Every structure is written in C-alpha cells, then in structure tokens.
Amino acid sequence: MKSMREMSILVTGGGSGIGTDCARRFCQEGARVTISGRRLEKLEAVQAELGEHCHIIQGDVTEQGDRERMVAAAVAHGGGKLDALVNNAANMYRQPVDGYTEAFLQEAFNTNVISAMMLSSMVVPHLEMTQGAIVFIGSTHTRRAFPGASPYATTKAALEGLTKVMAAELGPKQIRTGCILPGAVSTELNLRAGIFSAEEAPDRYDAVAGLHALGRIGTGTEVAEGVEYLICAEWVTGVALEVDGGIGLGASNF
Ligand SMILES: NC(=O)c1ccc[n+]([C@@H]2O[C@H](COP(=O)([O-])OP(=O)(O)OC[C@H]3O[C@@H](n4cnc5c(N)ncnc54)[C@H](OP(=O)(O)O)[C@@H]3O)[C@@H](O)[C@H]2O)c1
C-alpha cells in the first residue's frame, strides 16, 4: 500500500462537498493537492483552511483549455509530477423519461462523463511516470433505481464501464483505476440542481437514511477514505467500490 505523503493529486470539483473532504484528508496525509471548480470563492475558502499543501485552479471541466490548465497546475504544484486524478466534479441531472431534452442529456454527459474521459486521457503520460491512479466518483444510482434520475444514473454507469476498460488498457503502463459508489451524503449536489431546498434537506436526508443498511447517510470523509484506498492500493484496479452504508444492497423487510 502506497503512502500519500508527497503525492501530487488533482481533485476536480474540490470547492465543496466530497471533493473538499478528499482534499482535506489527502492534505492531512501529506499530499500536495490541487483542486478545481468554477466558483473561485469556494476554492479560496478551502485553500484558506488547508494551507500551502492545497493549490487552487479556477476552471470548467467541460472546457478543454481549462482542463489543460488544471493538469498543468497540478503537475507544477506537485513539483513536476502527478500521482492521481480524482474525477469528482459532477452535477445531478434529473429529467423524466417522457420529458427528455437533447440539450439536457448532452450537458449531463458532457459534464459528468466526457470531461472525466478527457482529463483521464491527458494525465496518462504523467501517471505512467508515477505508476499512479485515476479514480472516478460513481454513485449508488447504478445499484438502486430512483425514478426521474435516469440522466444522472446513466452518466454514473458510464463511469463504471470506463473504470474497467481503462484498467485493462492502462494496466500495462502500471496505471490503476477505480470507481467509488457513494450512498447519500449531505452536500450541495441536490440543492444546486433544485431537487430540494436547504430547508427541506434535513427531512429528505432523514427519509433516505432508512434505505441504508447502517441506518444513516454518510460523510464526505468516509467517501474520501475509499478514494484514498483506491489511489494507494497497488494491486487493486478496475473495481467499483461501494462506500454506501449498505444502500446499494437494496434490502427490504418482506
Ligand atoms: N452527495 C451525494 O449523496 C453523492 C452520492 C453519490 C455520488 N456523488 C458524487 O460525488 C461527487 C461530488 O459531489 P458532491 O455531492 O460533493 O456535490 P457538490 O458539493 O455539488 O460537488 C460537486 C462539485 O463539482 C463542481 N462542478 C460541477 N460542474 C462543474 C464544471 N462544469 N466544471 C468544474 N467543476 C464543476 C462544483 O463546483 P462549481 O459549481 O464551483 O464548479 C462542485 O464543487 C459527484 O461526482 C457526485 O455525483 C455524490
């Protein structure tokens, strides 16, 4: 098992939620972490907390020029190297099947899938030098069906497929891949998508807590622990790791 000490890690969408919790944990473990996102004030707040181990780069993962700047910034902050890419940036996309619009679906796949594919492509030469890892953030939405959430669920299913093919293709270069499937974690994700309001959030998370075998929603730190494992475990590649409190089991009392 590798240590994170002195690793150089790029976490997209690190200005909030699970991405921030990954950055916090990796910095505590001694890594040099670069976080990206569109909202500068969110990134600056994280950097103010985490200090010089954390570097920020503003940008949109759907823009190729921004992606290039993100990778270059992470390599520079890491002293000329990159050990891991965490494809965390994403949005929640819900639309009923009989109300699909092409533009919405294209935005969902562009943001949640194609951006991660392009970033992963760009970091291959760097990760080959460090025998590094690419981690995708999937979702329990590929284990439990939530009506209305098919655009989001299919983007996350795509990431699981990518994880396996990339593992096979990049294995000879000693680059590993992995996909974390979190259960419910209270973050901005659903609020930003207008699924429910901040006032409604406690009740909504209480309602979903009971679907988890462990009876509660998770924390971003618990998800970050799984991401750390996939980055550091040297004989693990191509896996989908459920860090989900058991919601993916689909258990019910009958
Ligand atoms: N929370 C959960 O229950 C849960 C469960 C399963 C999986 N996940 C996954 O966990 C990951 C993190 O989500 P989260 O829950 O922590 O939500 P979050 O707080 O909303 O984080 C998502 C981040 O992605 C960034 N982002 C979105 N679109 C972007 C774009 N086009 N360019 C650059 N950055 C972009 C956002 O920052 P800006 O808006 O500033 O760009 C935001 O910081 C996502 O992949 C999500 O699908 C979450």
The ligand as a Tripos MOL2 file, in Angstrom:
@<TRIPOS>MOLECULE
LIG
   48    52     1     0     0
SMALL
NO_CHARGES

@<TRIPOS>ATOM
      1 N1        -23.7060   13.7380   -2.3060 N.am      1 LIG1
      2 C1        -24.0990   12.5050   -2.6050 C.2       1 LIG1
      3 O1        -25.0410   11.9560   -1.9920 O.2       1 LIG1
      4 C2        -23.4100   11.7520   -3.6870 C.ar      1 LIG1
      5 C3        -23.7060   10.3860   -3.8360 C.ar      1 LIG1
      6 C4        -23.0930    9.6770   -4.8300 C.ar      1 LIG1
      7 C5        -22.1650   10.2930   -5.6620 C.ar      1 LIG1
      8 N2        -21.9010   11.6270   -5.5160 N.ar      1 LIG1
      9 C6        -20.8970   12.2160   -6.4080 C.3       1 LIG1
     10 O2        -19.9020   12.8280   -5.6180 O.3       1 LIG1
     11 C7        -19.2400   13.8400   -6.4040 C.3       1 LIG1
     12 C8        -19.1500   15.1200   -5.5890 C.3       1 LIG1
     13 O3        -20.4670   15.6290   -5.4140 O.3       1 LIG1
     14 P1        -20.9310   16.3130   -4.0560 P.3       1 LIG1
     15 O4        -22.0290   15.5050   -3.5240 O.co2     1 LIG1
     16 O5        -19.7550   16.6240   -3.1970 O.co2     1 LIG1
     17 O6        -21.6270   17.6360   -4.6250 O.3       1 LIG1
     18 P2        -21.1070   19.1380   -4.7690 P.3       1 LIG1
     19 O7        -20.7700   19.6940   -3.4430 O.co2     1 LIG1
     20 O8        -22.1390   19.8100   -5.5920 O.co2     1 LIG1
     21 O9        -19.7430   18.9840   -5.5930 O.3       1 LIG1
     22 C9        -19.6690   18.9400   -6.9810 C.3       1 LIG1
     23 C10       -18.5510   19.8830   -7.4040 C.3       1 LIG1
     24 O10       -18.3690   19.7790   -8.8200 O.3       1 LIG1
     25 C11       -18.0880   21.0560   -9.3130 C.3       1 LIG1
     26 N3        -18.5120   21.1450  -10.7080 N.ar      1 LIG1
     27 C12       -19.7310   20.8640  -11.2140 C.ar      1 LIG1
     28 N4        -19.7490   21.1230  -12.5110 N.ar      1 LIG1
     29 C13       -18.5180   21.5800  -12.8500 C.ar      1 LIG1
     30 C14       -17.9250   22.0300  -14.0540 C.ar      1 LIG1
     31 N5        -18.6000   22.0700  -15.2090 N.pl3     1 LIG1
     32 N6        -16.6410   22.4230  -14.0150 N.ar      1 LIG1
     33 C15       -15.9410   22.3670  -12.8700 C.ar      1 LIG1
     34 N7        -16.4370   21.9530  -11.7020 N.ar      1 LIG1
     35 C16       -17.7290   21.5700  -11.6930 C.ar      1 LIG1
     36 C17       -18.8660   22.0290   -8.4300 C.3       1 LIG1
     37 O11       -18.1860   23.2740   -8.3000 O.3       1 LIG1
     38 P3        -18.5590   24.5670   -9.1740 P.3       1 LIG1
     39 O12       -20.0640   24.6120   -9.2810 O.co2     1 LIG1
     40 O13       -17.9690   25.7040   -8.4110 O.co2     1 LIG1
     41 O14       -17.8830   24.3560  -10.4930 O.co2     1 LIG1
     42 C18       -18.8470   21.3190   -7.0770 C.3       1 LIG1
     43 O15       -17.8230   21.8160   -6.2500 O.3       1 LIG1
     44 C19       -20.0510   13.9540   -7.6810 C.3       1 LIG1
     45 O16       -19.4180   13.1960   -8.6950 O.3       1 LIG1
     46 C20       -21.3840   13.3160   -7.3160 C.3       1 LIG1
     47 O17       -22.0560   12.8350   -8.4550 O.3       1 LIG1
     48 C21       -22.4920   12.3540   -4.5370 C.ar      1 LIG1
@<TRIPOS>BOND
     1     1     2 1
     2     2     3 2
     3     2     4 1
     4     4     5 ar
     5     4    48 ar
     6     5     6 ar
     7     6     7 ar
     8     7     8 ar
     9     8     9 1
    10     8    48 ar
    11     9    10 1
    12     9    46 1
    13    10    11 1
    14    11    12 1
    15    11    44 1
    16    12    13 1
    17    13    14 1
    18    14    15 2
    19    14    16 1
    20    14    17 1
    21    17    18 1
    22    18    19 2
    23    18    20 1
    24    18    21 1
    25    21    22 1
    26    22    23 1
    27    23    24 1
    28    23    42 1
    29    24    25 1
    30    25    26 1
    31    25    36 1
    32    26    27 ar
    33    26    35 ar
    34    27    28 ar
    35    28    29 ar
    36    29    30 ar
    37    29    35 ar
    38    30    31 1
    39    30    32 ar
    40    32    33 ar
    41    33    34 ar
    42    34    35 ar
    43    36    37 1
    44    36    42 1
    45    37    38 1
    46    38    39 2
    47    38    40 1
    48    38    41 1
    49    42    43 1
    50    44    45 1
    51    44    46 1
    52    46    47 1
@<TRIPOS>SUBSTRUCTURE
     1 LIG1         1 GROUP 0 **** ****
